[in-house]
Amino acid sequence: LYAGLSAMVKRQDEVQNATILPRMLVTIGYLLFYLGASSPNAPWTKVLSYLPFWTPTLMLLRIALGTAAWWEIVVTIALMLVAILACTWFAARLYRYGVLMYGQKPGLGQVMKLAFGR
C-alpha cells in the first residue's frame, strides 16, 4: 500500500500526506491493543480482531490471553491472506497508474476510478 500510494505523488515531501491513512490504521491498532488488554472478551475486541488492519494486534492479544478459539484463528488467517492479496492488487494498480500519470496530481475520486475502473 505504501508503494502504491507513494507512486501517486510527484514530490518527496508529499509522501507523508499520501501515506497517512495506513499509518493511522496501524496506530489505531496499537491503541486498541492496550484497550483490549483490559477487556479481551468484550464484543468490540472480538469483532475488531477480524478486521485485517487490526488482526495482527488484537488477535495476537486474544491468543496470548487464551480467549480465542482455534476456528477464530483459522478464520482470521484466511481473512488476512485475502486482504494481503487485495492490497497487493490495489497497490500494483495504483503504482502502475502513478507511474503513467507522472507529473499530474490526481484527486481521490480519480485514484479510485483508476484503481477499480477498467
GITATA-V828880 format. One record per residue. NEAR is the number of other C-alpha atoms within 12 Angstrom. Layout:
# GITATA-V828880
((NEAR) (NEAR))
This chain:
# GITATA-V828880
((27) (24) (26) (28) (36) (31) (33) (40) (32) (21) (16) (13) (11) (16) (20) (20) (19) (28) (23) (17) (18) (23) (19) (17) (20) (22) (17) (21) (28) (23) (18) (31) (29) (18) (20) (31) (25) (16) (19) (29) (24) (19) (13) (18) (31) (31) (22) (28) (36) (30) (27) (29) (30) (34) (37) (27) (33) (41) (40) (28) (31) (35) (25) (18) (17) (16) (25) (27) (17) (14) (13) (22) (26) (17) (20) (32) (22) (18) (22) (23) (18) (16) (22) (17) (16) (18) (24) (20) (19) (27) (28) (25) (28) (34) (27) (22) (32) (29) (21) (18) (19) (18) (14) (17) (22) (24) (14) (15) (12) (18) (28) (19) (16) (25) (27) (17) (13) (8))
